[in-house]
């Protein structure tokens, strides 16, 4: 496995998580009155996820169950974020649960990728 590919993919996953986390925090702090720029942030995290998925498809040797699970959890978070934002829904309990799952899986994938990069050094 190529250390560069692992590092690039780890960076993509980390950037996606950080941007998603920022949008999540902003959304749960004020779900009834989202900022007008929220739709831009939604588009940004969607694009980042598609970039990471494309990178994964082009580098199949990186594919692991943990990583596919990460993207499944992300998709659920994205859907819930979009629902809360579009409907200005103050009930964010589903979003909270989905984000917690995504966050936990991100930690697992991040640790796995960092361990693999260390082994290649």
N, C-alpha and C positions, 0 to 999 in steps of 0.2 A: 504494500500500500504506500502511496506517495505522501510524504509529509506535507508537501505544498497543498495537495488536494484536501487533505484533512484540515489543515489550517484555514484554507479559504472557506471550506464548508462550515467550520466552527464559527468563523467570523460572520458568515451569513446568518447562521442560526442565532448567534448572540445579538446581532443588530435587529433581527426580527423580534426577538424577545424583548429587547429594550424599548423598541418603538411601540410594541403591543402593550407592554407594561405602562408606558406613559399614557397612552390613549385610555387604557383601562382605568388608571388612577384618576384621570380627568373626567371620565364618564361617571364613575361611581361617586365622585365628589359633588357632581352637579348634573344628574341625569335628566332633570326636567328643563334645563336651560343650557343645552350644549353650545359651545363656541361655534361660530360660523365656519371655522376652518376644520372642524372635525371631519367633514367629508373628504378633505384633502388627506388627513391622517389615515382615514379608512382606506383610501386608495393606495397610500404609501405602503401600509402593512400588507395589503393584498398583493401589491407588486413585489414586495420583498419575499413573500411566501412563494409566489410563482417563480421567482428567480432561484430560490433555494431548491424548489422541487425540480426545476429544469436542470440545475447543476447535478442534482442527485440522479436524474434520469440519464444524464450524459456520462456519469461516473458510477455505474451500477455497482462497482466494487465497494462503494460506501454504504450501500443499502443494508440496513439492519432493521429488525422488528422495532427496536427502540426508536429509530428515526422515523419510520412510517407512522408509528404511534404518535410521535411528536406532531407531525403534520395533521393527523386526524384530530388531535386535541386542539391544535391551532384553528382548524376549520370550524370547530364547534364554538370556540371563543369568538372568532370573527363573526359568525352568524349571530351570536348573542349580543355582541357589541353593536352590530348593525341594527338589530331589533330595538335595543334600548335607545340608541341614538335617534333612529327614525321615528319611533313612537313616543319619545320623551318619557319613557316608562321609569317610574321611580322604584319599581320592584326589580332590584338587581340581584336577587338571590340566585337565579339560574346562571347569570353572568359570573357571579362570585365562584360558584362551584366549578364551572367550566374553566375559569382562569386558574384556580388552584390546581386542577388536574394538569393543565398545560404547563404551569410553573414547575410542578413536581417532575414532569417528564422532561422539561428543559434541563433541569439539574442533572438528571440521569444521563441524558445525551451529552451534555457539556463535559461531565466527568469522564464518560466513555471516550469521547474524542480526545480530550486532553491526555488521558492515559495512553491511547494509541500513538499520539504524537510523541510522548516521552519515550515510548519503547523504540521509536524510530531514530531517536537522537543517539 
